[in-house]
């Protein structure tokens, strides 16, 4: 029987930092690969007001709140938008 450990949950700030620090900025495909490489394909994300989000849900959540945006097909984030709490 295969081990079916629950996926880890990280605060969305981890992805925001990844977006803010990327040079050049990530496309959706390169961001997805970077997230999978860094945290694992099954990782879920939470914020102060939402949880159990996959990457697509997290990005939608962050866009709605003005925390990240897409410009010319690439993700950008102002580091000032990233809080210090986890």
DOLUM-936337 format. One line per 10 residues: their letters; for each residue x, y, z of N, C-alpha, C, O, CB. Coordinates in steps of 0.05 Angstrom, whole numbers, m for minus. Each point is the difference from the previous one (the first is absolute). Glycine has a CB too. Example, Ala and Ser with C-alpha at 12.3 -4.5 7.8 and 13.67 -1.06 7.14 Angstrom:
DOLUM-936337
as) 264,m114,156,m18,24,0,18,24,0,21,0,13,m59,m23,12  31,44,m39,16,24,1,m15,22,14,10,22,4,14,m35,m47;
//
This chain:
DOLUM-936337
xxxxxxxxxx) 17,m24,0,m17,24,0,18,25,0,19,2,16,m56,m27,8  31,43,m41,15,25,m3,m5,19,23,m23,3,8,23,m9,m58  20,20,60,m3,19,21,m15,24,m11,9,12,m20,33,m27,43  m64,22,m11,m16,23,m10,0,22,21,m21,9,10,m8,m40,m37  52,41,34,3,22,19,m14,24,m11,0,5,m24,44,m23,41  m57,33,1,m14,24,m9,21,20,m12,22,1,9,m59,m7,25  28,22,m54,18,19,m11,8,21,20,m16,7,18,m5,m14,m63  45,17,43,9,21,18,m15,26,m7,m8,4,m23,53,m26,29  m48,40,13,m13,26,m5,20,21,8,11,1,22,m57,m19,m13  51,36,m28,18,23,4,m16,26,m2,m20,1,m14,59,m28,m5;
xxxxxxxxxx) m30,47,32,m12,26,m2,5,11,m28,22,m5,m11,m16,14,61  m25,4,m62,2,12,m26,24,19,m3,8,5,m23,m57,m10,19  59,15,26,24,17,m2,23,m13,m13,17,13,m12,m33,10,53  18,m50,m38,23,m14,m12,m1,3,m30,21,4,m13,m21,m37,50  m23,32,m49,m3,3,m29,4,30,m7,12,6,m21,m44,m46,18  22,58,19,4,28,m5,29,7,m1,10,16,m16,m54,m6,38  60,m21,m3,29,5,1,13,m11,m25,17,13,m12,m18,m15,62  m8,m22,m59,11,m12,m23,m5,18,m25,17,3,m17,m24,m49,37  m17,57,m22,m7,18,m22,17,26,2,11,8,m20,m58,m27,19  49,30,25,14,26,3,30,m3,m6,12,19,m10,m46,m6,44;
xxxxxxxxxx) 45,m36,m29,29,m4,m3,9,m10,m27,24,m1,m6,m23,m7,55  m20,0,m65,7,m12,m26,11,21,m20,m11,22,m3,m25,m56,10  58,27,m19,13,17,m20,11,m17,m22,21,m13,3,m10,48,32  m25,m36,m58,m23,16,m8,m25,m10,14,m1,m22,10,23,32,m55  m44,6,44,m25,m9,12,m10,m26,m12,4,m5,m24,m15,54,33  m3,m64,8,m11,m26,m9,m23,3,m18,m17,18,2,32,m37,40  m17,1,m62,m25,m6,m14,m16,m18,18,10,m10,20,12,16,m67  m47,m12,40,m15,m19,16,13,m27,0,2,m13,21,m44,38,m32  52,m34,m12,13,m26,m2,25,m1,17,5,m20,14,m24,14,m60  36,26,44,25,0,16,m6,2,30,15,m11,16,10,31,m56;
xxxxxxxxxx) m45,m5,47,m8,3,28,m9,m27,11,7,m9,21,m19,57,m28  m5,m61,m9,m11,m26,8,24,m20,4,0,m15,20,m44,23,m45  62,m8,7,23,m18,2,17,7,25,9,m18,14,m8,12,m64  4,31,54,16,9,24,m14,m8,26,13,m9,19,5,48,m46  m44,m35,28,m16,m8,24,2,m30,4,5,m9,23,m36,49,m29  26,m55,m15,2,m29,2,27,m9,9,3,m18,17,m37,14,m53  55,16,25,28,m8,7,6,7,29,13,m15,14,0,22,m62  m22,17,57,7,9,27,m17,m13,21,10,m7,22,3,50,m42  m39,m48,15,m18,m8,21,m14,m27,m5,m11,m11,19,4,59,m10  7,m58,m33,m14,m25,m7,m26,6,m15,m13,20,5,34,m42,35;
xxxxxxxxxx) m28,3,m57,m24,4,m17,m26,1,16,m19,12,m10,44,m35,m25  m26,10,58,m25,m1,14,m3,20,22,m19,m1,16,19,m47,m26  18,67,12,m1,20,20,m25,17,m2,m8,7,m22,58,m6,23  m62,5,21,m23,18,1,9,26,15,21,0,13,m54,m39,m13  18,60,m4,7,26,11,m22,11,17,m24,m6,m5,54,14,m35  m22,8,59,m20,14,17,9,29,3,23,8,m5,m34,m51,30  m8,59,m17,4,28,7,m14,5,26,m9,m18,13,13,33,m62  m5,10,57,m14,6,25,m30,m5,m2,m13,m5,20,48,40,m11  m46,m35,m33,m29,m2,m3,m9,m23,m18,m24,m3,m5,22,51,13  20,m65,m18,m7,m22,m17,20,m23,3,23,5,8,m45,27,m41;
xxxxxxxxxx) 13,m56,27,19,m22,2,m7,m22,m20,m20,2,m14,26,8,63  11,m30,m50,m3,m23,m18,m1,8,m30,m14,m13,m15,m9,m11,52  38,44,m44,0,9,m28,23,m13,m15,22,m3,10,m42,47,4  14,m51,m39,22,m8,m18,13,25,m11,m9,22,6,m13,m67,m17  42,42,m6,14,24,m10,m19,18,m16,1,24,3,42,m51,m4  m59,16,m16,m18,16,m16,m20,16,17,m5,24,m5,9,m57,m32  m14,20,58,m19,14,18,15,22,15,m11,21,4,m16,m63,1  51,36,4,16,20,15,5,24,m18,m4,23,9,25,m59,18  m12,31,m52,6,23,m18,m25,17,m5,1,24,0,35,m51,m21  m59,14,17,m25,15,m3,m7,16,25,m8,23,m3,m8,m59,m28;
xxxxxxxxxx) 20,24,54,m5,14,25,18,25,3,m9,21,7,m4,m65,14  39,40,m28,19,22,3,m5,22,m21,4,24,6,30,m56,12  m42,25,m42,m7,20,m20,m24,16,9,0,24,m2,18,m54,m35  m39,17,47,m24,14,9,7,20,22,m14,21,1,m13,m61,m12  46,35,27,8,18,22,22,19,m8,9,16,17,m23,m51,15  22,35,m57,21,19,m9,28,m6,10,17,18,0,m53,15,m2  40,m57,11,27,m8,11,19,m8,m22,24,5,3,m46,m20,39  12,3,m63,17,m7,m24,m16,8,m24,m24,4,0,47,m42,24  m8,40,m46,m14,6,m26,17,m12,m23,23,m7,4,m43,49,15  7,m44,m41,14,m9,m24,4,24,m19,m18,16,m4,m2,m63,8;
xxxxxxxxxx) 44,49,m15,6,21,m19,16,m14,m22,20,m13,4,m19,50,32  m11,m33,m61,13,m12,m23,5,m30,4,20,m11,m8,2,54,m1  m42,m57,21,1,m29,3,18,m9,22,6,m24,2,m15,21,m49  19,21,64,18,m7,22,m11,10,27,m14,20,1,53,m18,m33  m33,m17,52,m10,7,27,19,19,14,24,m2,m1,m46,m43,4  10,65,10,15,20,15,m13,4,27,m24,m3,4,40,26,m47  1,m15,62,m9,5,27,18,21,13,25,m3,m1,m44,m44,6  7,67,6,16,20,15,6,m11,27,m18,m7,15,m4,46,m40  48,m42,32,7,m11,26,m13,14,24,m3,m13,21,46,0,m42  m51,38,18,m14,14,21,m27,m12,6,m11,4,22,35,37,m35;
xxxxxx) m35,m57,m5,m26,m13,4,2,m25,17,m21,m12,7,7,29,m51  38,m26,50,4,m25,15,3,6,29,19,14,9,3,m35,m49  m41,12,57,1,3,29,22,m19,11,8,m18,m14,m58,31,16  58,m9,23,21,m16,11,m11,m24,17,16,m17,8,12,58,m7  m53,m43,3,m11,m22,16,m4,m25,m17,m2,2,m25,m20,31,56  21,m55,m19,m4,m26,m14,m25,m11,12,m9,m22,m9,58,13,1;
//
